[in-house]
Amino acid sequence: ETIRSANRKIYKLLVTKAAFIPADLEHDIVILLNHYDAWFTQFRDHKKKLRPSLEDEFVFYPVDEQSPFPKHVEEKIFRYAEKLKQETAQQAQTAENDI
């Protein structure tokens, strides 16, 4: 349930803040959302069939080429975030120097 909750938060954030996603990441976000859709479906089916307890393990098995966790997307998002962080720090430094 903890992973499902975290995945839901990420999914909701991506969907509700879609207007803020840069154009060069849009396709990657779609790939990530597809993974989450498949994960949620499989988790829901697993939960209905087995009624697992907290101690039971859930392993996600991708059913197609698009649903495994897209590590390349994760890496691209992290690189984008780091670049944005560096640019923001540089802008703050420039603004501070201008004072």
Secondary structure by P-SEA (a helix, b strand, c coil): caaaaaaaaaaaaaaaacccccccaaaaaaaaaaaaaaaaaaaaaaaaaccccccbbbbbbbccccccccaaaaaaaaaaaaaaaaaaaaaaaaaaaac
